[in-house]
Structure formats: C-alpha cells, structure tokens
Amino acid sequence: MKIKLFLTFDHELPLGGLRTSYRNALFEPTQRVMDTADRLGVKVTLFTDILCAYRYREWDHVQFYTPYVRQLQYAVKERHDVQLHIHPHWLTTGYAGNTFHPSADFALADFKDNASFGGIEGIVRLSVDQLNEICLTMDASWRCVACRAGGYNIYPETEMIFDALYRAGIRYDSSMARGYYFKSGLSEVDFRKLPAKSNWIVDPSNLHAERNGDGILEIPIATIPKTPFELPTRFKMQKYVRRAVEDRGRMIHQDNRIDMVSKIKMLFSARMLSFDNHTLSPDYLLRIFRHCIARYKKADEVMISVISHPKSMGEYSFDLMEKFISAIQKSYPDVEFATFSRLHGR
C-alpha cells in the first residue's frame, strides 16, 4: 500500500475578531510551521483564506496585505504548497475602527443568488484569480489545483460549488472528514455518511456518491470515531489548560445557540488528526493515523490530510507536530509527505 500524507494548515485570521496583532495571530506561527517542517525535511500545504486578503488589500495594505503576499510567495519559493481556502463571508464583512466586523454570510451557498459577486461561480473565479496573481509572480509553474471549503461548507448547493471549482481548475478537495458533524447558527456540516473508499471522485450532484472518470478527487481529513469511554472534551480542556495557546481572537461560531439534538450529534462527532488540539497527545494522533490505514488496508493507495490552524498553534502544538512527524518517519519510512502541487505533477 502506498500512503500519501498531506500536512495541511488553514492559513487564516481568527474569524470572529482579532485580540492581538496580525503578526502574532497569523504570520509568526505560520512561519514557524514552515521552519519546523523544513527542519524535519517535509513540506506543508497552506490553504490560504484568500478573500480575507482581497478585502485587506483595500482595508490595510501595509500592515496585512503586504506581509500576507510576502508569506505566500516565500512558501512557494521554498517549495511548500499554497492552495485555495474560501471563506466568502469576507465579501460582506465590514471594517471600522481599525478592525473587521464579520458578517453572517458564512457558506458559499449563502451567495447563490448574490448578483453583486456573480454568485458561487463568480466568487470561486475571483478567489482563484487573486491567488494566481500572488503565487504565479513567484513561480510560473505553480498551479491552483486544490481547495478546502471555509468551515468545511461544501453544501448545500454542492453541485454548483463543485462545478464552479472544477471549471476554475480545481482537481483536488480536502474539505471532508469522515464521521464529523458540526452545527452552529451559521452553518451545518455532516460527514457521517461518505463513500467507503479512502479516496474518491466526487459526483457534484451527490456528495455521498462516487463516480469514475474525470472530476475532483477527495483527499479527506484523517479522523477516528470517538469512543464512549473518552473523557468529554470540556473536561479535557480544563485538565490540559496549561497546554493551550494564548487567546489570539474569537471564533466566529462561539456565540451561536444550537438545539439539543445537534449538541448530541456533535458530542459523538469524529476527532480529526490535528496539531492545534491541545487535548490530544502524540500517541493519540498516531492512533488516528493507524486507524485510517487499517480501515483501507486492502487499498493500493491511501491519501489523507492532517488539518491544523497556525492561529491556534502554540508551544504544545509545535511539539505535537514535531513528535508526530518524527514518529511517522521512524515507524512508517515509506510514507510520502505529499503536497497537492507535487501530486499534480509540478
């Protein structure tokens, strides 16, 4: 079995509001991600929140947009990967008093009938064009070929979203996470029923189906089901509070109330393989990895993603990252630490 492991990082500000500086919340931890990866001899993928930069190009060109561009161009130059992450709410977010005020238009589906931005297809095209402008300047061979939906919101309007992505040149998606469920006042994500294969070509007309032939290949985020014997997350958060990163900003979802049924579904939602969850240990991350490999032991090839967010990474997160990668290199020497550009033949 061939195993490709994608180390992916959602390159974004705290979406609900900033408590520190752009440098502290995004640029410094992202640089440390790349430095750590380079020291370990691997490359990472930054799924960058390009519409945030699109708005900050006007709002704060010097303090945010310029260092943002420099960071992405540095990543491309150093052979890390940069790919598309679309949080469309930035298009209707306000900016006053030197800070942003997020809108509630969180999912791409919220813009289906928004003529001002050309609907979903117009937003996808704008996002790709903005990222091309930044990255192709540094490397003419770079291509925007992969996407992660903001907040994992690839539905509703899945057919329209995937058709727009495909027409814009996207050939890989890494938005899905088997067994994951989340709901807030802004969105609902349900990945509890996905195709049985490790990787599949998404049928835009049916998220839970698969088809042969040309399309967008799904490379899901690695997950493991929760067991009833685990300590509830809120108790773990208290137990390991000293591991937590400083408060760099607010989550966009945290003030939204949800119904009890959804809370129960979230309680049993699968855990993702991530470095920015300070309640997890290196051994637990390896357990998630092994679970995914064992699940598809008859497959010729398995491709999975690790997901993390530099904005949520502190000392413990970087230690977790280093220990996990080193353990994989030692115990699974044939694992390829892949990027989407490399997969696409760059």
N, C-alpha and C positions, 0 to 999 in steps of 0.2 A: 504493500500500500504506500502510495506517495502522499505525504502530508505537507500542505502549504498553510503556514500560519501568518496571518496579517496583523501586524501591530498597528491598530488604528486609533487616532486621537481626534476628538471633535474640537476643532480649533475655534473657540467662541468665548465671548464675554459672559459673565453671569447675566442671564436673560431678563431677570426681574428688576435689576438695578445694581449699580456698582457701589461698593463700600470703600474700595481702595483706589489704586491707580491702574491705568491700562497696563503699565509695565508689570506691576505686581500681580494683577489678575490674569494676564494672558501671555505677554511677551517673554517674561523671565522664566516661568515654568515650562513654556514651550521650548525655549532654547535649551533648558536643562533636559527635557525629553530627548532632543536630538543629540546632545552631548553624551548622555547616558547610553543611548543606542549606539553611537559611534564607538564608544569605549568598549562595548560588548561585540562589536563587529556586525551589527544588524542595521536595517533601515526601517523607518516608520512611514506611515501614511497620515498626513494631516487632512482630515475632512474639514475644510475651512468654510466658515459662515460668511459667504461672500456678499450677501445682501446687507449685512451689518457694515462691511467696508464700503459698499456702494453708497449708503446713507452718510457714513462718516467722511466720505470724500468731500462732502459739502459741509457737514457739521463741524468737523475738527480735522482738517487736512494735515496739520503739522504734528499734533500730539498722538493721533491714532492712525490715520490713513497711511502716512509716510512710513512709520515703523512697521505697519502691517505688511505693506508691499515689500519692504526690505526683508522681513522674516520669511515670507513665502519664496522670494527669489533666492534667498540663502538656502532654503530647504531644497529647492530644485537644483541649485548649483552643487550641493553636497550629495546629490542622488537620493535624497529622501523623496517621498512622493507627496504631491498635493492634489487633492481631488475635491469634488463638489459636495457641499453641505448647504441645504436650502432651508432657512428659517424665514418664510415670507412675511411674518408679522412686522419686520423692519420697514417694509414699504409703507405701512400706515402708522408707524410709531412716531411719536412727537419728540421734539428736542427743545428744551428750555432750561434756563438757569444752569447751563453747562452740564446738563445731564439728559439722558433719554427717558422717555415715559412710554413703556411698552403697550402696544395695542393688544386686543383680544383676538385678532385675526391670525390664529396660530398655525393652522394647517393650510396646505396648498389648496385643499378643497374649498376653503373659505373664499378663494379668489376665482372660483369657476366662472362666475358671471361678471367679474370686475373688468369692465372695458378699459379703464384707465391704464391698466398694466398689461392688457392683451390676454387676460385670463391665465390659466395654468401654463399654456404653451408659451405665452409671452414672458412670463416670469422665469421659466426654465431657460429660454433663449437669452434673456438678459443676464441671468446668473452665469451661464457658460461664457458669454461674450466678455463679461467682466473678469472672469478668471483667466481666460485666454489672454486678455490684454496684459495681465500681470506676469503670467508664467512663460508665455511664448517669447517675451522680451529677453528672458534669461536663457532659454533653451528652445530652439526652433523644433526640436524633435519631441518635446513634451506634448502630451495629449490629455484632454479632459475626457476620461472614459468611465469613471466610476462615481457613484453618488450614495450619500446617506441622507435620507429624508430627515428634516428637522423634527425632533420629538418622535421619530420613527413613524410619522404620519403619512403613510403611503396609501391610505384610504380614508374616507370614501373617495370616489372618483378615481379608483385605481387604474382603470383602463385609460382614462385621459392622461393621468400622470405618467404612466409607463410609456404610452405612445409618444408623449412630448419628450421624455427623456431619451427614448430611442432615436427620434428624429434629430435630436441635438447631439448625437454621437455617443451617448452613454451606453456601455455594453456590460457593466457590472453594477450590481446593487448590493449594499451591506446594511440594510435597514431592519431586517427581520431577525428575531431571536426566539427560538423555539420555546414555547411554554410561557412566554412573557405576557403579562396583562397589566395595563395601567389606564387609569381614568382620572380626569380632573374636570373642572368646569370648562376647560379649553379644548380638550381632546380625549379620545378613547383609542387605545391600541390593544389589539387582541391577536396574539400569535400562538394561541393554544392549539390550533389545527393548521399544520403545514404539511407539505409533501414529505413522504417518508425518506427520500434520498438526502444525502449530505449536501448536495448542490443540485440546482435545477434551473431550467429556463423558465422564467416567469411568463405565464399567459396573462397579458394585461386585462383580459375580460374576466379572469377568475383568479384571485390572489391565492387560493388554496389548491389550485390545479397546477399541472405542469404540461409542457408540450415539447416536442422535439423540433429541432431546427433553429433558425435564427431568432434572436431575441436578447433579453437581458439576463445574464447569469447571476443567480443569487448566491452570495457567499455570506452565510448567516453569522451572526454573533454567537459565540460559544456560550452555552447555558447548561445548567443542571437543575433538575426538579428539586424543590425544597422537600425536606422530609418532616414529618410531624414531630420529630424528636429534637429539631433545631431550636435554639433559644430565639424567641421573637426578636426581630430586628431592632425594635425600640429599646429593648434591654441590652442588646449588643452595643448599640450606640452609646448608652450610658457607661457600660463596662469598659469600653475602649476609647473613651472620650479624649484621652491624652494623645491618641494617635491622630486625631482629626486635624485637618488643615485649618488655618485661620479663616475667619469669615470674610471672604472677598466680595460677596454680593448675594443678592436674593434670587431664589428660584422663581421662575415665572408662574409655577403651578401652586405654590405653597398656600395661598390664601383661598383656594377654591374648595368648596364643600362637595362631597360626593355621598351617594346613598350607601346603605349598609351592605347591600348585595355586592356592589363594586368593591367595597373595602375588603370583603371576604375573598373575592377573586384575587385582589392584589396581595392579600396575605399569603396565598398559595402560588403566586407568580414565580416563575423560574428565576434563578440567580444567574447574572451574566458574569463572564470572565472579564474582570476589570481591575485596574490598579488603583482606582480612586475610591474604592470602597474600603474604608479603614477598619471595618469589622472582619474582613477576610484575612486569611493567613496564606503564606506561600504554599503550604500543603493543600489548602482548600482550592487554590487556583489550579494546582496540578490535578486535583480530583476532578475539577470541571473539564480540564483538557482530556484526561483519560476517559472520562465518561463519554465525551464526544467521539473519541477514536474508537472505543469499544462498540458504541452504537452502530457504527458504519464499518465494522471490521471486514465485511465482505466487499467493500467498495475498492475500486482500483486507485481512486484518489479522493482525498478529503481536504476541503479548503474551508477554514473557519477564521473568524476575526476575534481579536481581543479589542474591547472598547474601553477607552478612558478619556478623561477631560483634563487638560492641563490646568484649567481654572480651579479644579478640585483636588489637585495633587500637592502634597506637602512632603515632609521628610519620610514619613512612613510609606507613602505611595511610591516614592522613588526607590526605597529599599525593597519594597514588594516587587517592583518592576525588575530590578536587577537580579533578585533571587530567583524569580520565576524564569526569566530568560536564561540565566546560567544553568538552572536545573534542566530546562528543556535541552540546551546544548549538550549537557553531560549525559542525560538519560535517553535522549532521542536525537542522536547525532545526524540522522538522515532527514530531520525536519527542515524544510526550507522556510526561512523567514522572508515572505514574499511581499511585493508591492503590486498594485494594480497596473502601474506603468510597465513593470517588468513582465507581468502576466500577459499584457497586451503586446509585448514584443518590442518595447522601447529599448 
